[in-house]
Amino acid sequence: MKNEGKKGEIHSVNGEQYRTEVLRTYVQSDDPKEKLTLAALGLTGESGEVADHVKKALFQGHEIDPDHIAKELGDILWYIALACDAVGYSLDEVMQLNVEKLRKRYPNGFDVERSIHRAQYE
């Protein structure tokens, strides 16, 4: 499901715009250690909510609710953006670093052999 406004228009947000929104709704301290601590704890809690939803679907007969998962992923993203800001990186920079790491680790796409013996390929 795409993000649609009141009149059905689709909105797009880049990493910097998102960071601005996160910081607008973050009303704690400017101390990077406090930001990072909140982000780390928040990531754990929100990731647990996604895991709990999946657990209930797998083992308790619940249905996966994509809208619920998307909202929880948004909460996770909020904490990721806060963590990025706390350590002085933008979301875009972190995404680029991850792409570079994955391309180095798996230059031709995922490979079981490279995954199992990752140390010898890095």
N, CA, C and O atoms as a printed pandas DataFrame, in Angstrom:
     atom_number atom_name residue_name chain_id  residue_number  x_coord  y_coord  z_coord
0              1         N          MET        A               1    0.848   -1.183    0.000
1              2        CA          MET        A               1    0.000    0.000    0.000
2              3         C          MET        A               1    0.883    1.232    0.000
3              4         O          MET        A               1    1.848    1.311    0.761
4              5         N          LYS        A               2    0.568    2.164   -0.824
5              6        CA          LYS        A               2    1.352    3.390   -0.929
6              7         C          LYS        A               2    0.792    4.456   -0.009
7              8         O          LYS        A               2   -0.388    4.438    0.344
8              9         N          ASN        A               3    1.651    5.380    0.371
9             10        CA          ASN        A               3    1.259    6.494    1.219
10            11         C          ASN        A               3    0.421    7.467    0.398
11            12         O          ASN        A               3    0.923    8.099   -0.531
12            13         N          GLU        A               4   -0.842    7.581    0.741
13            14        CA          GLU        A               4   -1.729    8.470    0.003
14            15         C          GLU        A               4   -2.260    9.563    0.926
15            16         O          GLU        A               4   -2.561    9.321    2.094
16            17         N          GLY        A               5   -2.367   10.753    0.383
17            18        CA          GLY        A               5   -2.899   11.873    1.141
18            19         C          GLY        A               5   -4.412   11.873    1.142
19            20         O          GLY        A               5   -5.040   10.919    0.682
20            21         N          LYS        A               6   -4.999   12.942    1.658
21            22        CA          LYS        A               6   -6.452   13.054    1.768
22            23         C          LYS        A               6   -7.151   12.939    0.424
23            24         O          LYS        A               6   -8.242   12.376    0.342
24            25         N          LYS        A               7   -6.543   13.462   -0.622
25            26        CA          LYS        A               7   -7.180   13.458   -1.933
26            27         C          LYS        A               7   -6.652   12.339   -2.814
27            28         O          LYS        A               7   -6.895   12.340   -4.020
28            29         N          GLY        A               8   -5.922   11.370   -2.225
29            30        CA          GLY        A               8   -5.431   10.239   -2.980
30            31         C          GLY        A               8   -4.074   10.447   -3.635
31            32         O          GLY        A               8   -3.560    9.533   -4.279
32            33         N          GLU        A               9   -3.480   11.631   -3.485
33            34        CA          GLU        A               9   -2.178   11.858   -4.094
34            35         C          GLU        A               9   -1.102   11.100   -3.310
35            36         O          GLU        A               9   -1.197   10.943   -2.092
36            37         N          ILE        A              10   -0.095   10.642   -4.021
37            38        CA          ILE        A              10    0.988    9.888   -3.399
38            39         C          ILE        A              10    2.087   10.861   -3.015
39            40         O          ILE        A              10    2.490   11.710   -3.810
40            41         N          HIS        A              11    2.566   10.726   -1.786
41            42        CA          HIS        A              11    3.624   11.587   -1.271
42            43         C          HIS        A              11    4.933   10.816   -1.254
43            44         O          HIS        A              11    4.954    9.610   -1.012
44            45         N          SER        A              12    6.002   11.512   -1.509
45            46        CA          SER        A              12    7.326   10.930   -1.465
46            47         C          SER        A              12    8.171   11.757   -0.510
47            48         O          SER        A              12    8.117   12.986   -0.523
48            49         N          VAL        A              13    8.944   11.080    0.312
49            50        CA          VAL        A              13    9.796   11.749    1.288
50            51         C          VAL        A              13   11.210   11.221    1.101
51            52         O          VAL        A              13   11.414   10.009    1.027
52            53         N          ASN        A              14   12.187   12.118    1.025
53            54        CA          ASN        A              14   13.571   11.657    0.959
54            55         C          ASN        A              14   14.148   11.560    2.372
55            56         O          ASN        A              14   13.506   11.946    3.348
56            57         N          GLY        A              15   15.365   11.040    2.459
57            58        CA          GLY        A              15   15.978   10.806    3.757
58            59         C          GLY        A              15   16.121   12.057    4.602
59            60         O          GLY        A              15   15.887   12.019    5.810
60            61         N          GLU        A              16   16.503   13.167    3.981
61            62        CA          GLU        A              16   16.690   14.415    4.730
62            63         C          GLU        A              16   15.362   14.970    5.223
63            64         O          GLU        A              16   15.272   15.454    6.352
64            65         N          GLN        A              17   14.333   14.904    4.386
65            66        CA          GLN        A              17   13.009   15.351    4.825
66            67         C          GLN        A              17   12.512   14.489    5.988
67            68         O          GLN        A              17   11.915   14.994    6.939
68            69         N          TYR        A              18   12.765   13.192    5.897
69            70        CA          TYR        A              18   12.342   12.297    6.966
70            71         C          TYR        A              18   13.082   12.613    8.262
71            72         O          TYR        A              18   12.474   12.649    9.332
72            73         N          ARG        A              19   14.404   12.844    8.167
73            74        CA          ARG        A              19   15.197   13.196    9.348
74            75         C          ARG        A              19   14.644   14.451   10.010
75            76         O          ARG        A              19   14.556   14.529   11.236
76            77         N          THR        A              20   14.275   15.426    9.199
77            78        CA          THR        A              20   13.690   16.664    9.728
78            79         C          THR        A              20   12.407   16.365   10.498
79            80         O          THR        A              20   12.188   16.919   11.575
80            81         N          GLU        A              21   11.569   15.504    9.958
81            82        CA          GLU        A              21   10.327   15.121   10.648
82            83         C          GLU        A              21   10.611   14.377   11.945
83            84         O          GLU        A              21    9.952   14.607   12.959
84            85         N          VAL        A              22   11.593   13.486   11.908
85            86        CA          VAL        A              22   11.959   12.745   13.123
86            87         C          VAL        A              22   12.418   13.719   14.197
87            88         O          VAL        A              22   11.951   13.658   15.334
88            89         N          LEU        A              23   13.328   14.613   13.842
89            90        CA          LEU        A              23   13.839   15.558   14.839
90            91         C          LEU        A              23   12.762   16.523   15.317
91            92         O          LEU        A              23   12.822   17.010   16.446
92            93         N          ARG        A              24   11.779   16.803   14.465
93            94        CA          ARG        A              24   10.656   17.650   14.867
94            95         C          ARG        A              24    9.832   16.969   15.962
95            96         O          ARG        A              24    9.265   17.635   16.827
96            97         N          THR        A              25    9.773   15.645   15.914
97            98        CA          THR        A              25    8.964   14.910   16.892
98            99         C          THR        A              25    9.805   14.301   18.012
99           100         O          THR        A              25    9.268   13.631   18.894
100          101         N          TYR        A              26   11.103   14.527   17.982
101          102        CA          TYR        A              26   11.995   14.094   19.053
102          103         C          TYR        A              26   12.188   15.279   19.984
103          104         O          TYR        A              26   12.797   16.274   19.593
104          105         N          VAL        A              27   11.690   15.193   21.188
105          106        CA          VAL        A              27   11.727   16.345   22.091
106          107         C          VAL        A              27   12.577   16.074   23.329
107          108         O          VAL        A              27   12.348   16.660   24.388
108          109         N          GLN        A              28   13.541   15.201   23.194
109          110        CA          GLN        A              28   14.403   14.879   24.319
110          111         C          GLN        A              28   15.629   15.782   24.319
111          112         O          GLN        A              28   15.522   16.990   24.108
112          113         N          SER        A              29   16.764   15.203   24.552
113          114        CA          SER        A              29   18.030   15.920   24.662
114          115         C          SER        A              29   18.742   15.990   23.313
115          116         O          SER        A              29   18.492   15.168   22.432
116          117         N          ASP        A              30   19.625   16.970   23.155
117          118        CA          ASP        A              30   20.489   17.045   21.984
118          119         C          ASP        A              30   21.761   16.217   22.178
119          120         O          ASP        A              30   22.605   16.149   21.284
120          121         N          ASP        A              31   21.892   15.591   23.345
121          122        CA          ASP        A              31   23.055   14.763   23.639
122          123         C          ASP        A              31   23.037   13.530   22.735
123          124         O          ASP        A              31   22.099   12.736   22.803
124          125         N          PRO        A              32   24.064   13.353   21.885
125          126        CA          PRO        A              32   24.084   12.207   20.978
126          127         C          PRO        A              32   23.975   10.857   21.695
127          128         O          PRO        A              32   23.368    9.926   21.165
128          129         N          LYS        A              33   24.555   10.743   22.892
129          130        CA          LYS        A              33   24.468    9.469   23.626
130          131         C          LYS        A              33   23.031    9.171   24.039
131          132         O          LYS        A              33   22.595    8.022   23.986
132          133         N          GLU        A              34   22.298   10.197   24.449
133          134        CA          GLU        A              34   20.898    9.989   24.809
134          135         C          GLU        A              34   20.061    9.634   23.588
135          136         O          GLU        A              34   19.186    8.769   23.655
136          137         N          LYS        A              35   20.336   10.313   22.461
137          138        CA          LYS        A              35   19.630    9.987   21.218
138          139         C          LYS        A              35   19.887    8.542   20.830
139          140         O          LYS        A              35   18.958    7.805   20.501
140          141         N          LEU        A              36   21.147    8.141   20.870
141          142        CA          LEU        A              36   21.509    6.787   20.467
142          143         C          LEU        A              36   20.920    5.750   21.414
143          144         O          LEU        A              36   20.497    4.678   20.979
144          145         N          THR        A              37   20.892    6.060   22.689
145          146        CA          THR        A              37   20.297    5.136   23.663
146          147         C          THR        A              37   18.806    4.962   23.402
147          148         O          THR        A              37   18.305    3.838   23.377
148          149         N          LEU        A              38   18.098    6.071   23.207
149          150        CA          LEU        A              38   16.673    5.981   22.900
150          151         C          LEU        A              38   16.457    5.202   21.610
151          152         O          LEU        A              38   15.561    4.363   21.529
152          153         N          ALA        A              39   17.280    5.481   20.601
153          154        CA          ALA        A              39   17.142    4.794   19.319
154          155         C          ALA        A              39   17.361    3.288   19.469
155          156         O          ALA        A              39   16.587    2.491   18.939
156          157         N          ALA        A              40   18.399    2.906   20.181
157          158        CA          ALA        A              40   18.690    1.479   20.354
158          159         C          ALA        A              40   17.564    0.764   21.103
159          160         O          ALA        A              40   17.148   -0.330   20.722
160          161         N          LEU        A              41   17.084    1.388   22.158
161          162        CA          LEU        A              41   15.989    0.775   22.925
162          163         C          LEU        A              41   14.699    0.752   22.114
163          164         O          LEU        A              41   13.954   -0.228   22.152
164          165         N          GLY        A              42   14.439    1.825   21.387
165          166        CA          GLY        A              42   13.243    1.882   20.555
166          167         C          GLY        A              42   13.268    0.860   19.437
167          168         O          GLY        A              42   12.250    0.234   19.142
168          169         N          LEU        A              43   14.439    0.684   18.803
169          170        CA          LEU        A              43   14.560   -0.325   17.752
170          171         C          LEU        A              43   14.255   -1.716   18.293
171          172         O          LEU        A              43   13.573   -2.511   17.645
172          173         N          THR        A              44   14.757   -1.996   19.463
173          174        CA          THR        A              44   14.507   -3.293   20.078
174          175         C          THR        A              44   13.017   -3.500   20.334
175          176         O          THR        A              44   12.467   -4.554   20.014
176          177         N          GLY        A              45   12.377   -2.504   20.905
177          178        CA          GLY        A              45   10.954   -2.621   21.211
178          179         C          GLY        A              45   10.091   -2.752   19.968
179          180         O          GLY        A              45    9.216   -3.615   19.907
180          181         N          GLU        A              46   10.331   -1.903   18.981
181          182        CA          GLU        A              46    9.512   -1.932   17.765
182          183         C          GLU        A              46    9.774   -3.189   16.944
183          184         O          GLU        A              46    8.847   -3.750   16.360
184          185         N          SER        A              47   11.030   -3.638   16.893
185          186        CA          SER        A              47   11.337   -4.884   16.192
186          187         C          SER        A              47   10.646   -6.057   16.875
187          188         O          SER        A              47   10.189   -6.995   16.222
188          189         N          GLY        A              48   10.580   -5.985   18.200
189          190        CA          GLY        A              48    9.854   -7.014   18.948
190          191         C          GLY        A              48    8.378   -7.039   18.594
191          192         O          GLY        A              48    7.768   -8.109   18.560
192          193         N          GLU        A              49    7.795   -5.879   18.329
193          194        CA          GLU        A              49    6.383   -5.840   17.946
194          195         C          GLU        A              49    6.159   -6.504   16.593
195          196         O          GLU        A              49    5.160   -7.196   16.398
196          197         N          VAL        A              50    7.083   -6.298   15.658
197          198        CA          VAL        A              50    6.978   -6.974   14.359
198          199         C          VAL        A              50    7.128   -8.483   14.560
199          200         O          VAL        A              50    6.343   -9.266   14.025
200          201         N          ALA        A              51    8.134   -8.884   15.329
201          202        CA          ALA        A              51    8.360  -10.307   15.583
202          203         C          ALA        A              51    7.149  -10.944   16.266
203          204         O          ALA        A              51    6.776  -12.071   15.939
204          205         N          ASP        A              52    6.539  -10.234   17.205
205          206        CA          ASP        A              52    5.367  -10.769   17.899
206          207         C          ASP        A              52    4.204  -10.969   16.933
207          208         O          ASP        A              52    3.479  -11.960   17.024
208          209         N          HIS        A              53    4.028  -10.035   16.016
209          210        CA          HIS        A              53    2.961  -10.143   15.023
210          211         C          HIS        A              53    3.182  -11.380   14.137
211          212         O          HIS        A              53    2.244  -12.126   13.854
212          213         N          VAL        A              54    4.423  -11.582   13.708
213          214        CA          VAL        A              54    4.753  -12.745   12.885
214          215         C          VAL        A              54    4.589  -14.031   13.693
215          216         O          VAL        A              54    4.066  -15.023   13.184
216          217         N          LYS        A              55    5.032  -14.017   14.942
217          218        CA          LYS        A              55    4.888  -15.188   15.811
218          219         C          LYS        A              55    3.427  -15.600   15.939
219          220         O          LYS        A              55    3.095  -16.782   15.849
220          221         N          LYS        A              56    2.563  -14.619   16.148
221          222        CA          LYS        A              56    1.141  -14.922   16.287
222          223         C          LYS        A              56    0.571  -15.504   15.005
223          224         O          LYS        A              56   -0.305  -16.368   15.044
224          225         N          ALA        A              57    1.071  -15.027   13.861
225          226        CA          ALA        A              57    0.608  -15.573   12.583
226          227         C          ALA        A              57    1.101  -17.008   12.387
227          228         O          ALA        A              57    0.354  -17.869   11.922
228          229         N          LEU        A              58    2.345  -17.257   12.740
229          230        CA          LEU        A              58    2.920  -18.585   12.528
230          231         C          LEU        A              58    2.425  -19.640   13.514
231          232         O          LEU        A              58    2.238  -20.800   13.146
232          233         N          PHE        A              59    2.214  -19.238   14.759
233          234        CA          PHE        A              59    1.964  -20.237   15.786
234          235         C          PHE        A              59    0.617  -20.133   16.486
235          236         O          PHE        A              59    0.245  -21.031   17.240
236          237         N          GLN        A              60   -0.124  -19.043   16.247
237          238        CA          GLN        A              60   -1.384  -18.871   16.975
238          239         C          GLN        A              60   -2.577  -18.635   16.060
239          240         O          GLN        A              60   -3.657  -18.275   16.530
240          241         N          GLY        A              61   -2.397  -18.830   14.774
241          242        CA          GLY        A              61   -3.520  -18.753   13.856
242          243         C          GLY        A              61   -3.964  -17.363   13.445
243          244         O          GLY        A              61   -5.001  -17.221   12.797
244          245         N          HIS        A              62   -3.212  -16.337   13.800
245          246        CA          HIS        A              62   -3.564  -14.978   13.394
246          247         C          HIS        A              62   -3.211  -14.764   11.926
247          248         O          HIS        A              62   -2.404  -15.500   11.358
248          249         N          GLU        A              63   -3.814  -13.766   11.328
249          250        CA          GLU        A              63   -3.482  -13.371    9.965
250          251         C          GLU        A              63   -2.406  -12.286   10.009
251          252         O          GLU        A              63   -2.367  -11.470   10.930
252          253         N          ILE        A              64   -1.541  -12.289    9.005
253          254        CA          ILE        A              64   -0.583  -11.189    8.860
254          255         C          ILE        A              64   -1.364   -9.965    8.398
255          256         O          ILE        A              64   -2.122  -10.027    7.430
256          257         N          ASP        A              65   -1.174   -8.872    9.091
257          258        CA          ASP        A              65   -1.830   -7.615    8.737
258          259         C          ASP        A              65   -0.773   -6.686    8.144
259          260         O          ASP        A              65   -0.020   -6.060    8.890
260          261         N          PRO        A              66   -0.703   -6.584    6.805
261          262        CA          PRO        A              66    0.338   -5.757    6.183
262          263         C          PRO        A              66    0.319   -4.301    6.639
263          264         O          PRO        A              66    1.375   -3.681    6.760
264          265         N          ASP        A              67   -0.869   -3.747    6.895
265          266        CA          ASP        A              67   -0.938   -2.357    7.358
266          267         C          ASP        A              67   -0.303   -2.213    8.741
267          268         O          ASP        A              67    0.401   -1.240    9.009
268          269         N          HIS        A              68   -0.554   -3.175    9.604
269          270        CA          HIS        A              68    0.039   -3.147   10.947
270          271         C          HIS        A              68    1.561   -3.256   10.854
271          272         O          HIS        A              68    2.290   -2.513   11.512
272          273         N          ILE        A              69    2.026   -4.191   10.031
273          274        CA          ILE        A              69    3.470   -4.359    9.856
274          275         C          ILE        A              69    4.085   -3.068    9.308
275          276         O          ILE        A              69    5.136   -2.636    9.782
276          277         N          ALA        A              70    3.438   -2.451    8.313
277          278        CA          ALA        A              70    3.965   -1.217    7.726
278          279         C          ALA        A              70    4.077   -0.111    8.771
279          280         O          ALA        A              70    5.058    0.633    8.783
280          281         N          LYS        A              71    3.093    0.002    9.638
281          282        CA          LYS        A              71    3.143    1.032   10.679
282          283         C          LYS        A              71    4.278    0.764   11.661
283          284         O          LYS        A              71    4.970    1.689   12.086
284          285         N          GLU        A              72    4.467   -0.498   12.019
285          286        CA          GLU        A              72    5.572   -0.843   12.926
286          287         C          GLU        A              72    6.912   -0.595   12.237
287          288         O          GLU        A              72    7.855   -0.132   12.879
288          289         N          LEU        A              73    7.011   -0.895   10.938
289          290        CA          LEU        A              73    8.246   -0.611   10.203
290          291         C          LEU        A              73    8.513    0.889   10.164
291          292         O          LEU        A              73    9.666    1.318   10.205
292          293         N          GLY        A              74    7.459    1.680   10.084
293          294        CA          GLY        A              74    7.624    3.134   10.158
294          295         C          GLY        A              74    8.196    3.559   11.497
295          296         O          GLY        A              74    9.043    4.450   11.562
296          297         N          ASP        A              75    7.733    2.920   12.574
297          298        CA          ASP        A              75    8.282    3.221   13.901
298          299         C          ASP        A              75    9.759    2.831   13.965
299          300         O          ASP        A              75   10.575    3.549   14.542
300          301         N          ILE        A              76   10.092    1.682   13.366
301          302        CA          ILE        A              76   11.493    1.247   13.322
302          303         C          ILE        A              76   12.328    2.268   12.548
303          304         O          ILE        A              76   13.424    2.633   12.973
304          305         N          LEU        A              77   11.803    2.725   11.414
305          306        CA          LEU        A              77   12.516    3.709   10.610
306          307         C          LEU        A              77   12.747    5.001   11.388
307          308         O          LEU        A              77   13.800    5.625   11.252
308          309         N          TRP        A              78   11.776    5.405   12.199
309          310        CA          TRP        A              78   11.922    6.603   13.019
310          311         C          TRP        A              78   13.155    6.466   13.916
311          312         O          TRP        A              78   13.967    7.386   14.016
312          313         N          TYR        A              79   13.280    5.311   14.562
313          314        CA          TYR        A              79   14.419    5.097   15.452
314          315         C          TYR        A              79   15.727    4.961   14.675
315          316         O          TYR        A              79   16.776    5.386   15.160
316          317         N          ILE        A              80   15.682    4.379   13.484
317          318        CA          ILE        A              80   16.889    4.299   12.654
318          319         C          ILE        A              80   17.356    5.705   12.281
319          320         O          ILE        A              80   18.545    6.011   12.365
320          321         N          ALA        A              81   16.423    6.555   11.872
321          322        CA          ALA        A              81   16.783    7.929   11.512
322          323         C          ALA        A              81   17.371    8.670   12.708
323          324         O          ALA        A              81   18.322    9.437   12.558
324          325         N          LEU        A              82   16.815    8.447   13.884
325          326        CA          LEU        A              82   17.340    9.083   15.090
326          327         C          LEU        A              82   18.758    8.587   15.387
327          328         O          LEU        A              82   19.633    9.374   15.747
328          329         N          ALA        A              83   18.977    7.284   15.233
329          330        CA          ALA        A              83   20.310    6.720   15.462
330          331         C          ALA        A              83   21.310    7.288   14.461
331          332         O          ALA        A              83   22.437    7.620   14.827
332          333         N          CYS        A              84   20.904    7.399   13.210
333          334        CA          CYS        A              84   21.786    7.991   12.196
334          335         C          CYS        A              84   22.192    9.398   12.605
335          336         O          CYS        A              84   23.369    9.755   12.552
336          337         N          ASP        A              85   21.215   10.191   13.013
337          338        CA          ASP        A              85   21.502   11.563   13.424
338          339         C          ASP        A              85   22.442   11.584   14.622
339          340         O          ASP        A              85   23.333   12.429   14.699
340          341         N          ALA        A              86   22.247   10.660   15.555
341          342        CA          ALA        A              86   23.072   10.626   16.768
342          343         C          ALA        A              86   24.538   10.346   16.462
343          344         O          ALA        A              86   25.425   10.832   17.164
344          345         N          VAL        A              87   24.796    9.563   15.413
345          346        CA          VAL        A              87   26.185    9.235   15.085
346          347         C          VAL        A              87   26.724   10.052   13.918
347          348         O          VAL        A              87   27.833    9.805   13.444
348          349         N          GLY        A              88   25.937   11.029   13.451
349          350        CA          GLY        A              88   26.422   11.964   12.450
350          351         C          GLY        A              88   26.341   11.490   11.013
351          352         O          GLY        A              88   27.099   11.960   10.165
352          353         N          TYR        A              89   25.440   10.573   10.726
353          354        CA          TYR        A              89   25.236   10.099    9.358
354          355         C          TYR        A              89   23.808   10.401    8.926
355          356         O          TYR        A              89   22.897   10.469    9.751
356          357         N          SER        A              90   23.627   10.579    7.631
357          358        CA          SER        A              90   22.274   10.709    7.095
358          359         C          SER        A              90   21.754    9.319    6.752
359          360         O          SER        A              90   22.527    8.367    6.637
360          361         N          LEU        A              91   20.443    9.212    6.592
361          362        CA          LEU        A              91   19.864    7.949    6.137
362          363         C          LEU        A              91   20.448    7.549    4.789
363          364         O          LEU        A              91   20.764    6.381    4.566
364          365         N          ASP        A              92   20.589    8.514    3.896
365          366        CA          ASP        A              92   21.135    8.230    2.571
366          367         C          ASP        A              92   22.555    7.671    2.658
367          368         O          ASP        A              92   22.905    6.741    1.931
368          369         N          GLU        A              93   23.374    8.240    3.548
369          370        CA          GLU        A              93   24.748    7.749    3.703
370          371         C          GLU        A              93   24.765    6.328    4.247
371          372         O          GLU        A              93   25.548    5.497    3.787
372          373         N          VAL        A              94   23.917    6.046    5.210
373          374        CA          VAL        A              94   23.857    4.700    5.784
374          375         C          VAL        A              94   23.370    3.696    4.734
375          376         O          VAL        A              94   23.893    2.584    4.649
376          377         N          MET        A              95   22.376    4.084    3.941
377          378        CA          MET        A              95   21.904    3.200    2.872
378          379         C          MET        A              95   23.024    2.930    1.871
379          380         O          MET        A              95   23.210    1.792    1.441
380          381         N          GLN        A              96   23.771    3.971    1.497
381          382        CA          GLN        A              96   24.870    3.803    0.540
382          383         C          GLN        A              96   25.957    2.901    1.113
383          384         O          GLN        A              96   26.464    2.026    0.411
384          385         N          LEU        A              97   26.319    3.099    2.370
385          386        CA          LEU        A              97   27.319    2.237    3.008
386          387         C          LEU        A              97   26.873    0.781    2.993
387          388         O          LEU        A              97   27.682   -0.118    2.763
388          389         N          ASN        A              98   25.587    0.547    3.238
389          390        CA          ASN        A              98   25.070   -0.816    3.253
390          391         C          ASN        A              98   25.098   -1.434    1.861
391          392         O          ASN        A              98   25.451   -2.603    1.705
392          393         N          VAL        A              99   24.724   -0.647    0.845
393          394        CA          VAL        A              99   24.784   -1.145   -0.540
394          395         C          VAL        A              99   26.223   -1.527   -0.889
395          396         O          VAL        A              99   26.459   -2.586   -1.470
396          397         N          GLU        A             100   27.177   -0.676   -0.541
397          398        CA          GLU        A             100   28.580   -0.962   -0.834
398          399         C          GLU        A             100   29.038   -2.237   -0.129
399          400         O          GLU        A             100   29.732   -3.058   -0.727
400          401         N          LYS        A             101   28.655   -2.408    1.133
401          402        CA          LYS        A             101   29.026   -3.607    1.883
402          403         C          LYS        A             101   28.436   -4.858    1.237
403          404         O          LYS        A             101   29.124   -5.867    1.085
404          405         N          LEU        A             102   27.156   -4.789    0.857
405          406        CA          LEU        A             102   26.501   -5.951    0.265
406          407         C          LEU        A             102   27.077   -6.288   -1.106
407          408         O          LEU        A             102   27.216   -7.463   -1.448
408          409         N          ARG        A             103   27.411   -5.270   -1.891
409          410        CA          ARG        A             103   28.008   -5.529   -3.211
410          411         C          ARG        A             103   29.389   -6.154   -3.086
411          412         O          ARG        A             103   29.779   -6.989   -3.901
412          413         N          LYS        A             104   30.116   -5.747   -2.069
413          414        CA          LYS        A             104   31.432   -6.354   -1.833
414          415         C          LYS        A             104   31.261   -7.793   -1.347
415          416         O          LYS        A             104   31.972   -8.691   -1.798
416          417         N          ARG        A             105   30.334   -8.007   -0.445
417          418        CA          ARG        A             105   30.117   -9.334    0.134
418          419         C          ARG        A             105   29.509  -10.295   -0.877
419          420         O          ARG        A             105   29.894  -11.463   -0.941
420          421         N          TYR        A             106   28.561   -9.803   -1.666
421          422        CA          TYR        A             106   27.851  -10.645   -2.635
422          423         C          TYR        A             106   27.859   -9.947   -4.000
423          424         O          TYR        A             106   26.833   -9.410   -4.417
424          425         N          PRO        A             107   28.990   -9.944   -4.695
425          426        CA          PRO        A             107   29.094   -9.194   -5.952
426          427         C          PRO        A             107   28.145   -9.686   -7.046
427          428         O          PRO        A             107   27.784   -8.911   -7.932
428          429         N          ASN        A             108   27.743  -10.929   -7.005
429          430        CA          ASN        A             108   26.846  -11.483   -8.021
430          431         C          ASN        A             108   25.485  -11.837   -7.437
431          432         O          ASN        A             108   24.791  -12.703   -7.967
432          433         N          GLY        A             109   25.101  -11.180   -6.358
433          434        CA          GLY        A             109   23.861  -11.521   -5.653
434          435         C          GLY        A             109   24.162  -12.518   -4.540
435          436         O          GLY        A             109   25.297  -12.972   -4.391
436          437         N          PHE        A             110   23.148  -12.851   -3.768
437          438        CA          PHE        A             110   23.352  -13.745   -2.628
438          439         C          PHE        A             110   23.942  -15.069   -3.075
439          440         O          PHE        A             110   23.554  -15.622   -4.103
440          441         N          ASP        A             111   24.891  -15.574   -2.286
441          442        CA          ASP        A             111   25.571  -16.829   -2.573
442          443         C          ASP        A             111   25.737  -17.569   -1.247
443          444         O          ASP        A             111   26.347  -17.049   -0.313
444          445         N          VAL        A             112   25.192  -18.780   -1.169
445          446        CA          VAL        A             112   25.257  -19.558    0.065
446          447         C          VAL        A             112   26.694  -19.771    0.499
447          448         O          VAL        A             112   27.014  -19.606    1.676
448          449         N          GLU        A             113   27.569  -20.136   -0.433
449          450        CA          GLU        A             113   28.974  -20.387   -0.112
450          451         C          GLU        A             113   29.623  -19.149    0.508
451          452         O          GLU        A             113   30.329  -19.256    1.510
452          453         N          ARG        A             114   29.387  -17.979   -0.083
453          454        CA          ARG        A             114   29.962  -16.747    0.455
454          455         C          ARG        A             114   29.360  -16.419    1.818
455          456         O          ARG        A             114   30.028  -15.832    2.669
456          457         N          SER        A             115   28.109  -16.795    2.025
457          458        CA          SER        A             115   27.466  -16.549    3.306
458          459         C          SER        A             115   28.060  -17.434    4.400
459          460         O          SER        A             115   28.368  -16.962    5.494
460          461         N          ILE        A             116   28.216  -18.705    4.095
461          462        CA          ILE        A             116   28.743  -19.658    5.083
462          463         C          ILE        A             116   30.192  -19.350    5.419
463          464         O          ILE        A             116   30.586  -19.419    6.583
464          465         N          HIS        A             117   30.982  -19.015    4.423
465          466        CA          HIS        A             117   32.417  -18.756    4.613
466          467         C          HIS        A             117   32.719  -17.273    4.420
467          468         O          HIS        A             117   33.668  -16.914    3.723
468          469         N          ARG        A             118   31.926  -16.430    5.028
469          470        CA          ARG        A             118   32.011  -14.990    4.821
470          471         C          ARG        A             118   33.394  -14.417    5.138
471          472         O          ARG        A             118   33.882  -13.541    4.424
472          473         N          ALA        A             119   34.019  -14.905    6.195
473          474        CA          ALA        A             119   35.312  -14.353    6.616
474          475         C          ALA        A             119   36.365  -14.457    5.515
475          476         O          ALA        A             119   37.172  -13.541    5.359
476          477         N          GLN        A             120   36.377  -15.527    4.762
477          478        CA          GLN        A             120   37.416  -15.674    3.739
478          479         C          GLN        A             120   37.156  -14.794    2.521
479          480         O          GLN        A             120   38.052  -14.616    1.696
480          481         N          TYR        A             121   35.958  -14.242    2.389
481          482        CA          TYR        A             121   35.661  -13.367    1.263
482          483         C          TYR        A             121   35.767  -11.882    1.635
483          484         O          TYR        A             121   35.666  -11.018    0.764
484          485         N          GLU        A             122   35.965  -11.592    2.888
485          486        CA          GLU        A             122   36.022  -10.177    3.315
486          487         C          GLU        A             122   37.438   -9.754    3.582
487          488         O          GLU        A             122   37.680   -8.604    3.949
